[in-house]
Amino acid sequence: MRDVADRFDTAISTCETILSRVMNYLLSIAKDVIKFPNNDEEKDELAYRFLKISGFPNVLGCIDGSYINIRTPKYKIRSTYANRHEKTSLVLQGICDDKKKFIDAFTGVAGKLHDSKTFTLSFISKNISGICQNGKYHLLGDSAYPIREYLLTPYKDYGNLIRSQRIYNKKLCGTRVLIENAFGLLKSRFRQLIELQFHDVKKMSKFIMACCVLHNLCIDLKDSFYIELINMGIMMKYLISMIPKFWEK
């Protein structure tokens, strides 16, 4: 806040007011930006696009959770928010489509909770069976989630999987990796998500959801993020190639 206020020559209180107004606006349009397909035709089209990725049929989305590191909220006990890496965090549960857009997002729960518990607490858990039409479509998740008609997970590999099970796991993981890519892209776009410095959990949650809305809008508007990364990669390769010539001189 202090850094941004200083750059734009405004008071910190003014900067905070503007931030709150922008977050509230983004949250007001979230239901129109982060959403599942509305009808059977849109669901069939999405499932077909997923099918072309790794050959896994009838997929509506990929689900996973990601830690958003935070400072310990005021008046809270640190251990309540400590995850398995001993860092205080909130969990962001996301469901993405084939374009790495979020079609559902849920956050605000402590990083101490398991992904399956976060899913149980999320709003989508009450409606997902109907959205997936009782098993006609399904989500893909990792082994942290319970297997359901609407939620498929990989076989646990203890070294005794048959060929068909290995093929199933390969196709599932080849598709499910999209949600991990979506989280990586989200945190690359909005570096503040590496570690939030707000004091209040409600404000942290609003900020995270606002970033998810902007992430979807960037994809819809064909943001040049990938082009910038490619250009950075080309520049890095060029600089590395120049190192031997530099030492020769």
C-alpha positions as CSV (number, residue, x, y, z in Angstrom):
1,M,0.0,0.0,0.0
2,R,2.8,2.4,0.9
3,D,4.7,1.6,-2.2
4,V,1.7,2.1,-4.5
5,A,0.6,5.3,-2.7
6,D,4.1,6.7,-3.1
7,R,4.3,5.9,-6.8
8,F,1.0,7.6,-7.6
9,D,1.4,10.4,-5.0
10,T,-1.7,9.6,-3.1
11,A,-2.5,9.0,0.6
12,I,-2.4,5.4,1.8
13,S,-6.1,5.7,2.9
14,T,-7.0,6.8,-0.6
15,C,-5.2,3.9,-2.2
16,E,-6.9,1.5,0.2
17,T,-10.3,3.0,-0.7
18,I,-9.6,2.6,-4.4
19,L,-8.5,-1.0,-4.0
20,S,-11.6,-1.8,-2.0
21,R,-13.9,-0.3,-4.7
22,V,-12.1,-2.2,-7.5
23,M,-12.3,-5.5,-5.6
24,N,-16.0,-5.0,-4.9
25,Y,-16.7,-4.3,-8.5
26,L,-14.8,-7.4,-9.7
27,L,-16.6,-9.5,-7.2
28,S,-19.9,-8.1,-8.4
29,I,-19.2,-9.5,-11.9
30,A,-17.6,-12.7,-10.8
31,K,-20.8,-14.8,-11.3
32,D,-20.7,-13.7,-15.0
33,V,-17.0,-14.4,-15.5
34,I,-16.4,-17.5,-13.4
35,K,-19.1,-20.0,-14.4
36,F,-19.8,-23.5,-15.6
37,P,-21.3,-24.1,-19.1
38,N,-25.0,-23.1,-19.1
39,N,-26.6,-25.8,-21.2
40,D,-26.0,-29.2,-22.8
41,E,-24.6,-27.8,-26.0
42,E,-21.9,-25.8,-24.2
43,K,-21.1,-28.8,-21.9
44,D,-20.7,-31.1,-25.0
45,E,-18.4,-28.5,-26.7
46,L,-16.3,-28.2,-23.5
47,A,-16.1,-32.0,-23.2
48,Y,-15.0,-32.3,-26.8
49,R,-12.2,-29.8,-26.3
50,F,-11.0,-31.7,-23.3
51,L,-11.2,-35.0,-25.3
52,K,-8.7,-33.6,-27.8
53,I,-6.1,-32.9,-25.1
54,S,-5.4,-36.5,-23.9
55,G,-8.3,-38.5,-25.0
56,F,-10.3,-38.5,-21.8
57,P,-14.0,-38.3,-22.5
58,N,-16.9,-36.3,-20.8
59,V,-14.7,-33.9,-18.8
60,L,-16.2,-30.6,-17.6
61,G,-13.3,-29.4,-15.6
62,C,-10.1,-30.1,-13.6
63,I,-10.1,-29.5,-9.8
64,D,-7.3,-28.9,-7.3
65,G,-6.3,-26.7,-4.4
66,S,-3.4,-24.3,-4.1
67,Y,-1.8,-22.6,-1.1
68,I,-1.8,-18.8,-1.1
69,N,0.8,-17.8,1.5
70,I,-0.4,-15.1,3.9
71,R,0.8,-13.3,7.1
72,T,-1.0,-14.5,10.2
73,P,-4.4,-12.7,10.4
74,K,-4.9,-10.4,13.3
75,Y,-6.4,-11.9,16.4
76,K,-5.8,-15.4,15.0
77,I,-3.5,-18.3,16.1
78,R,-0.7,-19.0,13.6
79,S,-1.1,-22.8,13.9
80,T,-4.7,-22.6,12.7
81,Y,-3.5,-21.4,9.3
82,A,-0.2,-23.4,9.0
83,N,-0.1,-25.9,6.1
84,R,2.0,-29.0,5.8
85,H,5.0,-26.9,4.8
86,E,4.6,-25.0,8.1
87,K,3.7,-21.8,6.3
88,T,0.5,-19.8,7.1
89,S,-1.8,-19.9,4.1
90,L,-5.3,-19.9,2.7
91,V,-6.5,-22.6,0.3
92,L,-7.7,-21.6,-3.2
93,Q,-9.8,-24.3,-4.7
94,G,-10.2,-23.9,-8.4
95,I,-11.9,-25.7,-11.3
96,C,-10.7,-24.8,-14.7
97,D,-11.6,-25.5,-18.3
98,D,-9.4,-26.4,-21.3
99,K,-8.2,-22.8,-21.7
100,K,-7.0,-22.6,-18.1
101,K,-9.9,-20.3,-17.2
102,F,-11.6,-20.8,-13.8
103,I,-15.1,-22.0,-14.0
104,D,-15.4,-22.2,-10.2
105,A,-13.2,-20.7,-7.4
106,F,-13.5,-21.0,-3.7
107,T,-11.2,-19.6,-1.0
108,G,-11.1,-18.3,2.6
109,V,-10.4,-21.6,4.4
110,A,-7.2,-22.2,6.4
111,G,-4.3,-23.9,4.8
112,K,-4.3,-26.5,7.5
113,L,-7.4,-28.2,5.9
114,H,-7.1,-31.1,3.5
115,D,-8.2,-30.6,-0.1
116,S,-11.1,-33.1,0.4
117,K,-12.4,-31.1,3.4
118,T,-12.1,-27.9,1.4
119,F,-14.2,-29.4,-1.3
120,T,-16.8,-30.4,1.2
121,L,-17.0,-26.9,2.6
122,S,-17.2,-25.3,-0.9
123,F,-20.4,-24.1,-2.4
124,I,-20.0,-26.2,-5.6
125,S,-20.0,-29.5,-3.7
126,K,-23.8,-29.1,-3.1
127,N,-24.5,-28.5,-6.8
128,I,-21.8,-30.4,-8.8
129,S,-23.8,-33.7,-9.0
130,G,-26.6,-31.9,-10.8
131,I,-24.2,-29.9,-13.0
132,C,-22.6,-33.1,-14.1
133,Q,-26.0,-34.7,-14.7
134,N,-25.5,-37.5,-12.2
135,G,-22.4,-39.0,-13.8
136,K,-22.8,-38.1,-17.5
137,Y,-20.0,-35.6,-17.1
138,H,-17.3,-35.4,-14.5
139,L,-14.4,-33.5,-13.0
140,L,-10.8,-34.8,-12.8
141,G,-8.9,-34.5,-9.5
142,D,-5.8,-36.0,-7.9
143,S,-5.7,-38.7,-5.2
144,A,-6.5,-36.2,-2.5
145,Y,-10.2,-36.2,-3.5
146,P,-12.7,-39.0,-2.9
147,I,-13.9,-40.8,-6.1
148,R,-17.5,-40.1,-7.1
149,E,-19.6,-40.4,-10.2
150,Y,-18.9,-36.8,-10.9
151,L,-15.3,-36.7,-9.7
152,L,-12.7,-39.2,-11.0
153,T,-9.2,-39.7,-9.5
154,P,-6.2,-41.8,-10.6
155,Y,-5.6,-45.3,-9.5
156,K,-3.1,-45.5,-6.7
157,D,0.1,-47.1,-8.0
158,Y,1.6,-49.7,-5.8
159,G,3.5,-51.3,-8.7
160,N,0.7,-53.7,-9.6
161,L,-1.4,-51.7,-12.1
162,I,-2.5,-53.4,-15.2
163,R,-2.0,-51.8,-18.7
164,S,-5.5,-50.4,-18.9
165,Q,-5.1,-48.7,-15.5
166,R,-1.8,-47.2,-16.5
167,I,-3.3,-45.8,-19.7
168,Y,-6.2,-44.4,-17.6
169,N,-3.8,-42.7,-15.2
170,K,-1.7,-41.3,-18.0
171,K,-4.7,-39.8,-19.8
172,L,-6.2,-38.4,-16.6
173,C,-3.0,-36.8,-15.5
174,G,-2.3,-35.4,-18.9
175,T,-5.7,-33.6,-18.7
176,R,-5.7,-32.7,-15.0
177,V,-2.4,-30.9,-15.2
178,L,-4.3,-28.0,-16.7
179,I,-5.5,-26.9,-13.3
180,E,-1.9,-26.8,-12.0
181,N,-1.0,-24.7,-15.1
182,A,-3.9,-22.4,-14.3
183,F,-2.6,-21.8,-10.7
184,G,0.9,-21.2,-12.0
185,L,-0.4,-18.7,-14.6
186,L,-2.6,-16.9,-12.0
187,K,0.4,-16.4,-9.6
188,S,2.6,-15.4,-12.5
189,R,0.1,-12.7,-13.5
190,F,-0.5,-11.4,-10.0
191,R,2.8,-11.7,-8.0
192,Q,1.1,-10.4,-4.9
193,L,-0.4,-13.9,-4.5
194,I,3.1,-15.2,-3.7
195,E,2.4,-13.8,-0.2
196,L,-0.5,-11.6,0.8
197,Q,0.2,-8.9,3.4
198,F,-3.4,-8.1,4.4
199,H,-4.4,-8.4,8.1
200,D,-8.0,-9.6,7.5
201,V,-9.0,-12.9,6.1
202,K,-12.1,-11.4,4.4
203,K,-10.0,-8.9,2.5
204,M,-7.5,-11.6,1.6
205,S,-10.3,-13.7,0.2
206,K,-11.8,-10.8,-1.8
207,F,-8.3,-10.0,-3.3
208,I,-7.8,-13.6,-4.3
209,M,-11.2,-13.9,-6.0
210,A,-10.7,-10.5,-7.7
211,C,-7.4,-11.9,-9.2
212,C,-9.3,-15.0,-10.5
213,V,-11.8,-12.7,-12.2
214,L,-9.0,-10.7,-13.8
215,H,-7.3,-13.9,-14.8
216,N,-10.4,-15.0,-16.8
217,L,-10.8,-11.6,-18.4
218,C,-7.1,-11.6,-19.5
219,I,-7.7,-15.0,-21.2
220,D,-10.9,-13.8,-22.8
221,L,-9.2,-10.7,-24.2
222,K,-6.2,-12.7,-25.4
223,D,-3.7,-11.1,-23.1
224,S,-0.1,-11.1,-24.4
225,F,1.3,-12.9,-21.3
226,Y,2.5,-15.9,-23.2
227,I,4.2,-13.7,-25.8
228,E,6.0,-11.8,-23.1
229,L,7.2,-15.1,-21.6
230,I,8.4,-16.3,-25.0
231,N,10.3,-13.1,-25.6
232,M,11.8,-13.3,-22.1
233,G,12.9,-16.9,-22.9
234,I,14.5,-15.9,-26.2
235,M,16.3,-13.0,-24.5
236,M,17.6,-15.4,-21.7
237,K,18.8,-17.9,-24.3
238,Y,20.6,-15.1,-26.1
239,L,22.3,-13.9,-22.9
240,I,23.4,-17.4,-22.0
241,S,24.8,-17.9,-25.5
242,M,26.9,-14.7,-25.1
243,I,28.6,-15.9,-21.8
244,P,31.4,-17.9,-23.5
245,K,32.1,-15.0,-25.9
246,F,32.3,-12.6,-22.9
247,W,34.8,-14.8,-21.1
248,E,36.9,-15.2,-24.2
249,K,37.3,-11.4,-24.3
